[in-house]
Each structure stands twice: as structure tokens, then as C-alpha cells.
Amino acid sequence: MNREFLYEMLRTESVSGGEIPLQKKVAAYMKEQGVTVVTDPAGDVISSINDDSPFRVLLCGHIDEIGFRVTCITKEGYLHVGKAGGVRLSLAQGKRVTVLGKKRVTGVMGLLLQKGEVKAEPELTDLYIDCGFRDQEDARRLVSPGDFVTYTYTVDELENDCIAGRGLDNRLGAYTVLHALLRARDKGARVGVYAATTTGEETTMRGAFHAASRVKPSLAIAVDVIHTSDFSGSLPQRFGDIKLGGGPVLCMSSVCSAPANRALEETARRMGLSVQYEVASGVMGTDADKMNQTNGGTPVTTVSIPLRYMHSPSEVGCLTDVEGTVELLSEFLAGLDETFNLDPFAI
């Protein structure tokens, strides 16, 4: 595993709508690996091998993260913000943040007091950022409405190959699709493989729509993260019994291609690789939902990486799950040819 590149991805802010600085690093990295790299107006980076193959598999890992954008500056110099994605407001108070203004500015999400105690359920309009500015004029020297804001927490190593930080949703998936492509190339994959680090999944899903529309894949696979059920208060009946370190997670959903899922299961059995299962009765909330609606109905499925504390300042994932997902996808891709049948009626 290339931890250096993964950690560089995690250290680089990529709030939904502001992904381009990180995407430039991804494009440069993949060009160094000797694969074809193109970009599109949506901000996607699409790396590929075997472009002349009539059978194309698109792997999508969204590269944006949740965060905030500055909406206004008060006369006292405090910053108010709007949400970019599913921010959990109850976790925001007192957290250190980075404002990406004319320079990087450190701030703190202020504490909202109610009868001397921290307010338990803040509204978005309650939240404010204290950067130490003296007044509005002082703040406007460095900050403007629309500037992106992230939690300052980047990445720390825990025990047993676990890591913690913001933005593991979905840097882990973005890293995985890139390295699954590179590993598949090393294993002699014959089909066209396209790895897209997509934009906007947390807000609009625009990146996946445009990537799939451009590539026109025979099959598309979204690689994302999924809630684990192995910590206090989590509910296995919500998505399934999913554990950190338990391996890649396959998705049973009305959206997912049954032939693709069966082939992934068979690949895992052949490898002796443990997999877990997510059950989604309807849409999954991943890029797969949007890709399925392109090109007259693109066959899709999702392979997920277990994650604790999703959409918090300190998400926790396991690098062995990431590596297992890279291996599963690369082995699956290396075993494909253009005769692979995705017809759900061909049972």
C-alpha cells in the first residue's frame, strides 16, 4: 500500500465543490504511473487502461468530503457557514477548523451556551467560527463568502492498521479505485478499466453522472464507505452486520447487478478473501445510484469499505479493508473478458 499517497490525499482539503487542488495531485500521480488520464468540466479525473477494448468497467470513488462554506461575516468578525454535505451539527461545536481564504486561516467553531451549558442540538444558523478577528473589516482581509471550511483533523495512525481523520469518506474509495486499476494492469487485465475520482457526491452526484456519460461503461462499480455495526449504539439491522477489519462489503440492493455481485462473490471465494454484506432496500446514496440512470440504464454495483463514525471530524477505517478491496476488484477485473454476461435474465 502506498501510505504516503493516501495520507497526502487525506491532508489535502476537498470539500464538495472545491475538489480541484486534490484532483490535480491525483492526475499527476496517475500520469506518473503511465496510464491514460483525462479530465472533464465537472472536475472528474478519469484514468484508464486498455482503451480500445469494447468491454469497459468504470470504477468510481468520489473524492469530495463534507464541510462548510462561509455565508457571511458579522460586524464582530465571526464567520457564519452553510453545510456542504451531511455535516452532523451536534459534533461541530468547539472543533478546530481551517478556512481556505486568501490564506489558510485557523478557527474554532464557537460554543453555544444555554443556561451556562453547551446547547445540545444547535441549528445551522446558530453556528459561527471564531478566528480571532477583531471585527468585520479585519476578517474581510483574509476571508470572503463562499470560502471553503474543513475540520482541521487530517490523519492519525491507530492500532491494528486503523487510521482516524476527516474525509476517509471517501478518500479510501478514491484511493482504492486508482490502485485497483494499477493492480489490474499488473495482473494482465484485458478489458477496458476506467478509474474515476468523482466530484460532488456529497452534494449533487454530478461527477458520477458525467463520468459514466463520458465513458459509457458496460459495468460501473461505485467504491465508497459503509457504516459499521461494531460499536456502541450502532444498529446491525439498519444495513447488516458489518465490522471494521472484516473485509470488503458487497451490496444487496434493487439497484445492484446480480450477475456482477455473483462474479465478485466467486472471485472472493477463489481468493479465500472474506467479504461482508450490506442490504439496501432502495437507493444506496452512492455514485452507483446516479450512474445507473445513464446510458439507458448502466448495470451497476457497489463495493464498500467499512467505516466507523461516518461524517464526523474523526472517522475510523482499517487499511487492511482498503487493501482487501483493491485485491478483490483487481482480481475481478483481471478475470473479465468481453463475453461476461450482465443480462439479469440469463440465470
Secondary structure, DSSP 8 states (H G I E B T S, - for coil): --HHHHHHHHHS--BTT--HHHHHHHHHHHHHTT-EEEE-TTS-EEEEE-TT-SSEEEEEEE--B-EEEEEEE-TTS-EEEEEES---GGGTTT-EEEEESSSEEEEEE---EETTEE-SS--GGG--EE---SSHHHHHTT--TT-EEEES---EE-STTEEEETTHHHHHHHHHHHHHHHHHHHTT--SEEEEEEES-TTTT-HHHHHHHHHH--SEEEEEEEEE-S-STT--HHHH----TTS--EEEEESSB-HHHHHHHHHHHHHHT---EEEEESS--SSHHHHHTTSTTT--EEEEEEEEBSTTSSSEEEEHHHHHHHHHHHHHHHHT--TT----TT--
